[in-house]
Amino acid sequence: METWTIGELARKAGIRASAIRFYESVGLLAKPPRASGWRRYDSDALGRLGVIQGARDLGFSLGEIKTILDGFPDGTPPSARWEALARKKLPEVEAHAQRILAMKTLLEAGLNCNCEDVEECIDSRGAACLPA
């Protein structure tokens, strides 16, 4: 089986070696065996880094990623892992989506704003003025 140094793995994964060391320190990535004092990583580490980076890009926290990867008994299918996380995370995502839509509405209204000062534009609920 082919193995790589931390620098080689970092290049293959498209991340910095410091990120790999960080993921090891927080338990997201297992500390690899060493050969002649050098860390040696295999394709399993590269695959796991892909999952970690993909989940981070989507906005999952490190704790949530750790739960997805390691928070279940061995053999737990991905569907059961996602179900457990979804029940907790979906209300949070929905609230975030509503805030984003409200901001979009405010910004779009601001493109046509004719107010004299900003206090006229935004009320305590964040509602924007309507174009005159």
N, C-alpha and C positions, 0 to 999 in steps of 0.2 A: 504494500500500500504506500502510495506517495505521501510524503509529509512535507511541511513547509515551516520555515522560521516565522517569527511573528511579523517581520517586515514583509515577507512574501505573502503571508495570509492577509495582511492589511491591504496590500496592493490588489490581491484577488477579490477581496470583499469591498474594495473602494472606500475604506475607512482608515483612520490613523491607528498606528500601533498602540497609542495611548488609550484609545477607545477599547481595544481588545483587553488591555491590562485592567481598565476600569470594569468592564463586564466580568472579568475574572474576580475582581475584588468584591463585587456585589453579589456574586454567585450566579450570574446569568450564564456564564461560560465556565466550564470545568477547567481547572488548571491542568495543562497538558503534561505529558511525560517530557523528560529532558534527555537530550543526547549530547554529550560533550559540553554540558552546561547550557545548551541552547534549548529553548522551548521548541517542541515539534508538534505541529498541528496537522490533523488529517481532514478528510472531506466532511466528516461529521461536524467539525468545528465551523467549517465554511458554511454548511447548510444552516446551522444554528444561528450564525451571525446574520444570514439572510433573513431568517424569521425575526430576529431581534430588530434589525434595521427596518424591515417592512412594517412591523408593528409600531415602531417609534415614528416612522413617517406618517402613519395613520393617526397618531396622537395618543396611543396607549402609553400609560406610565410604566416605569421600570417595574414597579410592584405588580401591575396587571400582567406584564409580559412574563414575569417570574411565575405568577399563578398559572397562566396559560401553559407554560412549558413544564413546570415542576410541581404545581400545586395540587396534583391529582395522583391517585395510585397508578402505578405502572399498568399499562394496558387500557387506560381510560380512553375511549375514542374521542377524536377531535369534536364530534358533534356534542358530546356531553360537556366538554370543556367550554365550548362556545355558548351553550345554553346557560350554564352557570354564570358566565361573565355577562351575557346579554341581559339577563334579568336585572343585574345590578347596573350595567352601563347604559342601557337604552334610555332610561329617563334622563340621565345626565346629558346624553347626546342630544335628545330632543330639546331640552332647555337651552343648550348651546345653540342649536339650529334656530330657535326662536329669537335669541339675542342677535344672531347674525342677520336674520331677515329684518329685524327692527332697525339695525344699523344701516342696512342696505336702503331701506325705505327713507331713513333720515338723510342719508347722503344723496339719494336721488332727488328728494325734495329740496335739498340745499343747492342743487344745480340751478334751480329756478327761484331762489330766494330773493325777495325784495324788501326784507326787513331792514330797519334802521340800525339795530344792534342785536347781538346774539341772544340776549335774554328774551327777545320776541320769538326767536326761532325754536327754542327747546324749552318745553315745560318740564315740570318735576317728573313726569312719566317718560320723558325722552321723546315725546311726540314733536315732530317738526312742523313748522308753519307750512301752510299751503300756498302755492304761488298765487299772487294777486291777480 
